Amino acid sequence: MSSRLEGKIALVTGGSSGIGLATAQRFAKEGAYVYITGRRQPELDEAVKTIGPRVKAVRADASILADLDKLFAQIKQEQGRLDILFANAGGGSFAPIGSITEEQYDQTFNTNVKGLLFTVQKALPLIPDGGSIILNASIVSVKGTAALSVYSATKAAVRSFARSWTTDLKDRKIRVNAISPGPIETPGLAGLAQTEEQRQGLLHSTCVDRAPGSLGAAGRDRQGGGLPRVRRCKLRRRYRALRRWRSRTSIGLNGTRALQSQDSNRQPKAAVPTFLPPVELKPCIFALRLTP
């Protein structure tokens, strides 16, 4: 494993399971010192055992601003800066139009939109020029999925944040990128789809019912038994193309169609990849190259 993140300080919100945990593991293996957050202390304790010595767990709810204040005060006191922010914490639930409640709406938007916004805003004083901000969106932000309109709307907001914040932060050379995974077999997916029928419907609408040539299967994080074997993807060529994109890019993963927006600096020389493999490397694509 390379040490391209040696000496860097990273924060992964929602880092106690699923995509967040797999990302925190990768960052630590690349040499970064990683802070992870979560709402449940037992899961945080298990995550620390899994990741190893280069991690610190902080119990915090991203939707509670007082928790965020305590989190960033601790990072400032202990490290003085934050090089990489992966705003990953989020969640949702199924509810078709006609049965959406105010409680569900508030809970989903408070975590996925309000929480993400203030996580980034409160982190900014600690992020040096040339740092990296990565936002976890979703393929559902651009693909209609039954009974997921509220969750989908929050993820569309995340993609919009990435476009706007790139412009806000361009003078500081801080790159902002959104990633748009398809369904990944994690505890988060299990929480989103509370029944097997809902789970199969979500997998069908986002994995199976796509353009010809897609991989047609859900991905797995490292905790789910490793990555599926994908022989048709020319990984090196695609990752080289992705690393040329600096900002304002939403990348589809796990076979979902890549979602390209205008690069604020330059266009990649290689062709835009249509389909990409699952999640294990995705945040690192953007974090490894911390300077313009």
TORRO-905167 format. One record per atom (N, C-alpha, C, CB): x, y, z. Coordinates in steps of 0.2 Angstrom, whole numbers, plus 5000, padded with zeros to 4 digits. Glycine has a CB too. Example, Ala and Ser with C-alpha at 12.3 -4.5 7.8 and 13.67 -1.06 7.14 Angstrom:
BEGIN
506649725039;506249785039;506649845039;505749785045;506449895035;506849955036;506450005039;507049975029;
This chain:
BEGIN
500449945000;500050005000;500450065000;499550005006;500350114996;500750174995;500550225001;500550214989;500950275002;500950325008;500750395005;501550325012;500350395000;500250464997;499850505001;499850454991;499550485007;499250525011;499650535018;498550505013;500250515018;500650525024;500650595026;501350495022;500550605033;500550665036;499850705035;501050705033;499350685031;498750715030;498250705036;498450705024;497850745037;497350745042;496650735039;497350795048;496250685040;495650675037;495050665041;495650615032;494450685039;493850675043;493350635039;493550745046;493050585041;492550545038;491950545042;492750475036;491450585041;490750585045;490350525043;490350645044;490050495048;489750435046;490250375045;489250435041;490750375049;491350335047;491350265051;491950365048;490750245054;490750185059;490550125055;490350195064;490250135049;490050075045;490050095038;489350055048;489950035033;489850045026;490350085023;489150085026;490150125018;490550165014;491050205018;490250215009;490850245023;491250285027;491750245031;490850315033;491650185033;492150145037;492650115032;491850085040;492450095026;492950075021;493350125018;492550045014;493050185018;493450245016;494050265021;493050305014;493750265028;494250285033;494850225033;493850285040;494650165032;495150115032;495650135026;494850045031;495450145021;495850165015;496350225016;495450175008;496050275019;496450335021;496950315026;495950395024;496750285031;497250265036;497850225032;496950225041;497650175028;498150135025;498650175020;497850075021;498350235017;498750275013;499150325017;498250315009;499150325024;499550365028;499250415032;500050385024;498550435031;498250485034;498050465041;497650505030;498050515046;497750515052;496950525051;498050555058;496550485053;495850495052;495450505058;495650435048;494950555058;494450555062;493750525059;494350635065;493450495063;492750465061;492250485066;492750385060;491650495063;491050515068;490550465067;490850585066;490050465072;489450415071;489050435077;489650345071;488450405077;487950425083;487950375088;487250435080;488250315087;488250255091;488950235093;487850195088;489050235100;489750225103;489950155101;489750245110;489550105102;489750035101;490050025094;489249985103;489650055089;489950045082;490550085081;489350075077;490650145084;491250185084;491850145087;491250245087;491750105092;492250065096;492450015091;492050045102;491949975088;492149925083;492549955077;491549885081;492350005075;492650035069;493450055071;492350105067;493550075076;494250095078;494650025079;494250125085;494349975081;494749915081;494849885074;494349855085;494449905069;494449875062;495049925059;493849885059;495049985060;495450035056;496150025059;495150105057;496250025065;496950025068;497150085072;497450015062;497750095073;498050155077;497950225074;498750135079;497850225068;497850295065;497150325064;498150295058;496750315069;496050345069;495850365076;495650285067;495450415076;495050435082;494350435081;495350495085;493950405085;493250415084;492950465089;492850345086;492450505086;492150555090;491350545089;492350625087;491050535094;490250525094;489950595093;490050495101;489650595087;489350665085;488750645080;489850715082;488250685080;487650685076;487750745071;486950685079;487850735064;487950785059;487350835059;488050755053;486750815061;486250865061;486150905067;485550825060;486650895072;486650935078;487250985078;486650895084;487151045077;487651095076;488151095082;487451165075;487851095088;488251095094;488751035094;487851085100;488550975091;489050915091;489550935086;488650855088;489450965080;489950985075;490451035078;489551015069;490151085082;490651135085;491151095090;490251185090;490951045094;491351015098;491850965094;490950965103;491650945088;492050895084;492650945081;491650865078;492450995078;492951035075;493451075080;492651085070;493151085086;493551115091;494151065094;493151135097;493950995094;494350945096;494950935090;494050885097;494750935084;495150935079;495650985079;494850925072;495451045080;495851105080;496351105086;495451175081;496151085091;496551075097;497151025096;496151065103;496950965093;497350905093;497850915087;496950845093;497550935081;497950935075;498051005072;497550895070;497651055073;497751115070;497551125063;498451135071;497351075059;497151085052;496751015050;497751095048;496451025044;496050965042;496150965034;495250965043;496550915031;496750915024;496150885020;497350875023;495850835022;495350805018;494650795022;495550735016;494150815019;493450805023;493050765018;493150875024;492750705020;492350665017;491650675021;492550595016;491150715018;490550725021;490050665019;490250795019;490050615023;489750555021;489150535025;490250495022;489050565031;488450545035;487850565032;488550585042;487350515032;486650535029;486250475030;486750545021;485650475028;485150425028;484450445025;485050405036;484050395026;483350405023;482850345024;483350425016;482250355021;481850295022;481350305016;481450305029;480950245015;480550245010;479850275012;480350165008;479550315007;478850345008;478650375002;478850395014;478150344998;477850364992;477550434993;477450314989;477450474988;477050534989;476350514991;477050574982;476050554996;475450534999;475450515006;475050484994;476050485007;476250455014;476850485017;476250385014;477150545014;477650575017;477450615023;478050615012;477850605029;477650645035;478150705036;477650595041;477950755040;478350805041;478950785045;478050865045;478850735050;479450705053;479950675049;479250655059;479750635044;480250605040;480550655035;479850555035;480250705033;480550755029;481050795033;479950805026;480850815039;481350855043;481950815045;481050875049;481850745047;482450705048;482950695043;482150635051;482650685037;483050675031;483450735029;482650645025;483050785028;483450855026;483950875031;482950905024;483750865038;484150895043;484850855043;483850885050;484850795041;485450755041;485850765034;485350675042;485450755029;485850745022;485950815019;485350715018;485550865021;485750935018;485950985024;485050965015;485550995029;485851045034;486451015037;485251055039;486450955039;487050925042;487650935038;486950855044;487650915031;488150915027;488450985026;487950885020;487951035025;488151105024;488551135029;487451145023;488251125036;488651155041;489251115043;488151155047;489251045041;489951015042;490451045038;489850935040;490351055032;490851085027;490951155030;490551095020;490451195031;490551265033;490951275039;489951305034;490851235044;491251235051;491951205050;490851195056;492051165045;492751135044;493151185040;492651075040;492851235036;493251275032;493851315035;492851325029;493751335041;494351375044;494951325046;494151405051;494851265046;495351215047;495651185041;495151155051;495351195035;495551165029;496051215025;494951155024;496651195024;497151235021;497051245014;497851215022;497351295011;497251305003;497551245000;497651365001;497151224995;497351164991;497051094994;498051154991;496651104999;496351045003;495751014998;496051065009;495450965001;495050924997;494350915001;495350854995;493750924998;493150915001;492750864996;492750975002;492550814999;492150754995;491450754998;492550694995;490950754994;490250754996;489950684994;489850814994;489650644998;489350584996;488650594994;489350535002;488550594987;487850604984;487550534983;487850644978;487250524977;486950464976;486650464969;486350444981;486650404965;486350404959;485650414959;486450334956;485250414964;484550424964;484450504964;484250404971;484950544964;484850614963;484750634956;485550654965;484850584951;484650594944;484250544941;485350604940;484050494945;483650444943;483050434947;484050374942;482450434944;481850434948;481750364951;481250444944;481650354958;481550294961;480950294965;482250284965;480550244965;479850244968;479950254976;479450184966;479550294979;479550304986;480150324989;479450234989;480650354985;481250384988;481350464986;481850344985;480750494985;480750564982;481150614987;480050594981;481050604994;481350644999;482050634999;480950635006;482250575000;482950555000;483350574993;483050485001;482950564988;483250584981;483350664981;482850564975;482950704983;482950774983;483550794987;482350804986;483650764993;484250784997;484950774993;484250745004;484950714990;485550704986;485650744980;485550624984;485150774977;485150824972;485450884975;484450834968;485250904981;485550964984;486250954985;485150974991;486450894987;487250884988;487550894981;487350814990;487350874976;487650884969;487650964968;487350844964;487150994969;487151064968;487651104973;486451094970;487751084979;488251114983;488951104980;488251074990;489051044978;489751034975;489851084969;489850964972;489351094965;489451144959;489651214962;488851144955;489151234967;489251304969;489851314973;488551324973;489951274978;490551284982;491251284979;490551224988;491251244973;491851244969;492051324967;491851204963;491451354965;491551424963;491751464969;490951454960;491451454975;491551494981;492251484983;491051474987;492551424982;493251404985;493751404980;493151344989;493651424974;494151424969;494751464971;493851444962;494751524974;495251564975;495751524980;495051634978;495451484984;495851444989;496151384987;495451434996;495951364980;496151304977;495951244981;496851304976;495351254984;495051194988;494551154983;494651214994;494751094982;494351054977;493651024980;494751004973;493151034977;492551004980;492250954974;491951064981;492150894976;491850844972;491350804975;492450794970;490850784971;490250744974;490350674970;489550774972;490250624974;490250554971;489550524972;490750504975;489350484967;488650464966;488650384966;488250494960;488650354971;488650284971;487950254969;488850254978;487950194966;487350154966;487250124972;487450104960;486850074973;486650034979;487249994981;486049994978;487550004987;488049964990;487849924996;488650014992;488049864996;487749825001;488049835008;487849745000;487749885011;488049915018;487449915023;488349985017;487549925029;487049935034;486649995032;487349945041;486850045029;486550105026;485950085021;486950155023;486150035017;485650015012;485049975016;485949975007;485249935021;484849895024;484349935028;485149845029;484649995031;484150045034;483750085030;484550095038;483950095024;483550135019;482950085016;483950155013;483150025015;482649975013;482449935018;482849935006;481849945022;481749905028;481449835026;481249945032;481249825020;480949755019;481349735013;480249755017;481349665012;481649635006;481349655000;481649555007;480749665000;480349694994;480649764992;479649694995;480749804996;480949874995;481649864993;480949915001;482049824996;482749814994;482849794987;483149764998;482449744985;482449714978;482249774973;482049654977;481749804975;481449864971;482049914970;480849894973;482349934975;482949984974;483449954970;483150004981;483649894971;484249864967;483949864959;484349794969;483349844958;483149844951;483149904948;482449804951;482849954951;482850024948;483450054947;482350064952;483950044951;484650084950;485150034947;484850104957;485049974947;485649924945;485449894938;485749874950;484849864938;484649824933;484349864927;484149774935;483949914928;483549954923;483950004921;482849974926;484549994918;485050044915;485250034908;485650044920;485650074906;485850064899;486250004898;486250124897;486249974892;486649914890;487349924892;486549894883;487649874895;488349874896;488549894904;488749934892;487949904907;488049924915;488249854918;487449954918;488449854924;488649794928;488149764930;489149814933;487549794932;486949764934;486949724941;486749714929;487349754945;487349724952;487549774957;487849654952;487349764963;487549804969;488249794970;487149794975;488649844973;489349834975;489349814982;489749894973;489949804985;490049794992;490649834994;490149714993;490649855000;491149885003;491649835006;490949935009;492249855008;492749805011;492449765016;493349845013;491949795020;491749755026;491249705023;491349805031;490949705017;490449665015;490749605011;490049695010;491449595012;491749535008;492149545003;491149485006;492349615002;492749634996;492349654990;493149574994;492749674985;492449704979;492249644974;492949754976;491749654970;491549604965;492149604960;490849624962;492149554956;492649554951;492349584945;492849474950;492749634942;492549664936;493049664931;492349744938;492949624926;493549604921;493449654915;493449534919;492849684914;492849724908;493049794909;492049724906;493149814915;493349884916;494149894916;493149904923;494349944912;495049954911;495250004917;495249984904;495349984923;495350024929;495850074928;495449984935;496450064926;497050114926;496850174922;497650084924;496650154916;496450214911;495850254914;496250184904;495450224917;494850264920;495050304926;494250214922;495450274930;495650314936;496150374934;495950264941;496550354929;496950414927;496550474924;497450394921;496050454921;495550504918;495250544924;495050474913;495050504929;494650534934;495150584938;494350484939;495750564939;496150604943;496350674939;496850564945;496250674933;496350744929;495750784931;496450724922;495250764933;494650804935;494750834942;493950774935;494750904942;494950934949;494350944953;495350994948;493850974950;493250994954;492650994950;493351064956;492051004953;491451004950;491250944946;491351074946;491450894949;491350824945;490950784950;491950794944;490350754947;490050694951;490150634947;489250714951;490450584950;490650524947;490150464950;491350504949;489850434945;489450374946;489950314948;488950354941;489750274953;490150214954;489750154955;490550224961;490050094955;489750024955;489250014949;489350024961;489550034943;489150024937;488650074935;488749964937;488550124939;488050184938;488450224933;487850214944;488050254929;488250304923;488650364926;487750324919;489250374924;489650434926;489250494925;490350434923;489250544929;488850604929;489350664928;488350614935;489550684922;490050734922;489750804921;490450724915;490050854925;489950924924;490550964922;489650954931;490451024920;491051054918;491651064923;490851124916;492251044921;492851054925;493051124925;493451004922;493151154931;493351224931;494051234929;493251244938;494451184928;495151194926;495251174919;495551164931;495151104917;495251084911;494851014910;496051074910;494850994904;494450934902;494950874902;494150944895;494750814904;495250764903;495450744896;494950694907;496050724895;496250704889;495950634887;496950694888;495850584892;495550524890;494750534889;495750474896;494450484886;493750484886;493450474892;493550424881;492850514893;492450504899;492250434900;491850554899;492350404906;492150334907;491450334908;492550304914;491150284905;490450274906;490250234912;490150234899;490550184913;490450144919;491050134923;490050074917;490950134930;491550124934;491450064939;491650194938;491950044942;491849984947;491650014954;492549954948;491549974959;491249994965;491750034970;491149934969;491550044976;491650104980;492350104983;491250104985;492750054984;493350054988;493850114987;493749984988;493950124981;494450184979;494150254978;494850164973;493450254978;493150314975;493350384979;492450304976;493350384986;493550454988;494250464988;493350454996;494650414987;495350424987;495550454980;495750354988;495150444975;495350474968;495450544969;494750454964;495050574973;495050644974;495550674979;494350674975;495550634985;495950654990;496750644989;495750614996;496950594985;497650584984;498050644981;497750524980;497650684977;497950734974;497750804977;497850734966;498050824982;497850874986;498050944984;498050864993;498450954979;498651014977;498451024969;499451024978;498351084967;498151094960;498651074955;497951164959;
